[in-house]
């Protein structure tokens, strides 16, 4: 769960170098640990701008207010260290220093966990299921991608392929925008939800309820074996292992790349 970090970095990376909002975003990112204890006046003073500029920056980052941004930062910081550990050690969370382990050992463990995660995904995949999903994508009028920032970024290459081949796709990151899109979907549309370890619906159950209520077809790509409203989904593509590690991001990337390749082979232009 790093949405505030993603939002800040994405904004910085796509803004002009000397933009006042970009400079404020850089200052906030450099001092992110202070944000939970600061009010908007403290942040404005730290960034050498007005409180109005900070409010506008928060809206540019797709938050309704500074309070919403601050709340998300608090949540991000709470998860950050835990997520970093899961990235390296799969289902185990060792306390540093790890007895009997060198840095090289930890590096090897990380690689082996990635290989295991991908192999597990490969063994669980039913090729016919992926073909069925590709056909469903082709038959749908509109495809909506739903998820947190990372999985939305991963899905972007598939969105580009589908858009090139004439499909209407949306992959909004802000949750409110995702809700608006989902509410307008019809029976001949498709929602593809992706969440590595289930954080998307754990942190945003209201979003999953909106998806469950939709008349559109629903597909989920995740490591989680049991998810809320799973009986409302047409298909759940299981990836990774049962350890719910963030290493599962490699397997979710693999699935989206497979879908892109299969769609291109079956429905691409000659």
Order of alpha helices (4+ residues) and beta strands (2+ residues): alpha-alpha-alpha-alpha-alpha-alpha-alpha-beta-alpha-beta-alpha-beta-alpha-alpha-beta-beta-alpha
